[in-house]
């Protein structure tokens, strides 16, 4: 009986130490991988596409002034869409 309990605790301890060691290796290797990738990998190239605005800047200024005047400074323009 005594050897069975001691064997159980021995297996429990070995199992917990093994799980801790494996998880530590995973965390450390992940940290090293992230560090290496951030250091040596090139930054992604951002492609900027110039989009022709649907409304000219003068029209946006006029619309903004009208909304500001009508709402007495409390209005906010979320988007401007051109109707067909």
N, C-alpha and C positions, 0 to 999 in steps of 0.2 A: 504494500500500500504506500509506504513511504517513498519508495523508488519511483512509483508511478506519478506521484504528485511532483517530485523533484524533476522528473523527466518532462512533465508538462510545463513546469515553469522554465526549464532550460530551453525547450522548444519555443515557448512564448518569447523569451528574451532574444533568442537568435533570430526569430522571425521579425520582431520589432526592429532590431538593429539592422537587419537586411533591408527592410522597407525604408528605414530612415536613410541608409546609405544610397539606395537606388534613387530615391526622390532627391537627395542632395546632389547626386551626379546629374540628374535631369535639370535641376534648377541652375547649377553652375554651368553646364554646357549650353543651356539656353541663354544665359547672361553673356557668355563668351561669344556665342553666335551673333547675338544682337549687337554687341560692341564691334565685332569685326565687320558686320554688314554696314553699320552706320559709319564706320571709319573708311572702308575701301570701296563701297558701292557708289557708283555715280548718282548724282541727284537726278530725279526724273525731269525730263524736258517738258516744260509747259508750252503747249501750242496755243498761241493767242490768235483767235479769229476775229478780224474786224467785222463788226456787224453794222450795216448802215441803219441808222435810226429811222424809225417810221415817221417821227415828228421832228421838225427842225428845232434848234435851240431857241429861236425867237418865239416859236409857238409855245414851247414849254414855259418860257418866261411869262408870256401873256396868260396862259392857263393858271400858272402859279399865282400871279398877281390877282387874277379874278377870284380864285378860290380864297386867297388871303383876305381880299376886300369883303367878299360876301359873308365869310364865316368869322370875320373880325379877328383873324389870327389863330383861330382854334381848329381850322380845317387842315387836313393832311391828305396829300395825293399819294395813293398807293400804286396806281398804274395808269398808264395812258394807252388806250387802244384806238386805232383808227378804224372807223366804220366804213363799210363799202357803200 
